[in-house]
């Protein structure tokens, strides 16, 4: 997701929403610490598919002497067309 420097004294929050606008297109809304939209935000993105299985994945790159703590991860699903 976002490339944010989080430390034990500099906490970070990243939120991301994926809103389907039809069966194969979605709006991506990424909100980073401070309330600004992140650079991964985009509208009318193609190649999504409401009709197939999709993964929600949490990853991190290896960083010496640091670790990442995931406090909360949620996925809300609504019937297509309801936002």
N, C-alpha and C positions, 0 to 999 in steps of 0.2 A: 504494500500500500504506500503510504507516505514515508519519506526519508526524514525522520525526526530524531534528534539527539536527546534521548531520555537518560537521566542519571538518577541517583538516589535523592538528589536535591532539585532536580529539574524534571518534574513529571510531565507526561504528555498524554493527550487524549486525541484519538482519531475516530471519527464516525463516518460511516458510508452507507448510503441508501441506493438501492437499485430499484427504479420504478419502471415496470413494463408499460409501454404505451401501445403496443400491439403484440402479436404472438412472437415476433422476432426482433423487436427494437426496444431499447430501454434508455432512460435518463440515469446517469450516474452522478450522485451528489456526494462529494467528499468534504467533510468539515474537519478542519484541524484545530489544534489548540489556539485559542484567541478568537475563535468564531469565524475565521475567514474560510472561504471556499478553497479547497486544495487544487493542485494542478491536474489531478486525475478526474475532475468533474467534467462532464461532457453531456450533450443532449443528443437524442435520436441516434444512439449507438447501435449499429447492426450486429448480427451474428449471435444474438441471444436466442434461446429457444424455450419458450414456456412449456412445451410439450415433452421435454426429456429431463432426465436426472441431471442435477447440477450440484457441484461441491462448494462448500464454504470452508476455506482453508486459512489457517493462521500460521504465518511463517516469520522467521527472522534470519538475518545474516549473522554469521559468527563475528563477535566483537570481543576482543581480549578484555578480561576483567569486568565485563558487564553481562547482564542477563535481562530478559524481558519477562514481565509478569502480566498475564492476562487475567484481569479481574472480572471481566464480564463480556460475554459474547452472546448476542441474541439475533435471531432471524425471525422476522414477522412475515407471515404469508397471508395475503388477501386474495379473494377471487379476482381474476383478471378484469380490469376495467373499474375497480373500486379503489380510490385513493383519497 
